[in-house]
Amino acid sequence: MDEVLLRQALEFGKPYTGKGEVASYIPELSKADGRELGICVKTIDGEELHCGYWQRRFTIQSISKAINLAMALEHHGFDAVFLKTNMEPSGASFNAMSRISDSEDIPFNPLVNSGAIAIVELLVPLGLEYMLSAVRGLCGDKYITVDEDVFHSEWSHSARNRSLAYLLQSKGLINGDVDETLRLYTQLCSLSVTAESLANLGQLLANGGVQPETGRRLLKEEVVRTTLTMMLTCGMYDGSGEFAVRVGLPSKSGVGGGILSVVPGEMGIGVYGPSLDRKGNSVAGQKVLEYISRREKLHILDRYAQRTVPTEQN
Ligand code: GLN
């Protein structure tokens, strides 16, 4: 892969920015410029490529759910985490009330709002400062902070997430203070990152949780495996199936316009494009990733196919 390819991918993606809308249900997010598009790639060998608005700061939004899942797995283990949610794609919108409202008393997965809010309760004892410094470390970006404007904007328009949180409490999936959990969830959605921070995080996940430059292990191998599996099956909400066919990489989107993608064993990719489709995924960002995945044969199943050598007939 080289910068020429990234530029071509961005050119391919650009017309699609006009086919979506920036998020407006969090009013502060509607200030983003939907025409912007940027990408950053970090290989595990330390090569970096970037193009477009790769340095633009935007809020991480739902990409934090992947980090929260990894942190909860690190600190509480698999069984405690999956008492709070199942591991199934929901086929429903990110803020759906289904599954926890009727007979099934548990959210579909940790990457939809209901499951993510349930899991953030496990992180409340760690606190915001600890989480902030952990996220800075995982993303190799010491400038990450809570974007207070976005936080307050979402906090004062959080009726839906608040309903979900109280529903979770009624089902025994939040046992402590609802407000405290919801506040931390919303603060973690409001962390300001760049495509580069996401590429760094992707690089770490691509390398099984070990920082390539320092050799330091930041996440356990099985934590990375579980997190990437959830990203592959559920990371793009009700667009996860089609995205898996078209791109075939564990990925996580956010309504701030970011997408984190991981090419296991090879590289992390961060994309920024705040114009979203109806499912809340960056419309041009998905196209950029599809272009790159096809051109470089990065789809995880393509790579498997390349390894199978035709057998000789006799
Ligand atoms: N903070 C947003 C919310 O909870 C995150 C949603 C998203 O990025 N899809 O609604």
Boltz pocket constraint, residues with backbone or C-beta under 6 A from the ligand:
constraints:
  - pocket:
      binder: B
      contacts: [[A, 60], [A, 61], [A, 62], [A, 63], [A, 94], [A, 95], [A, 113], [A, 154], [A, 161], [A, 186], [A, 189], [A, 253], [A, 254], [A, 255], [A, 256], [A, 279], [A, 280]]
      max_distance: 6.0
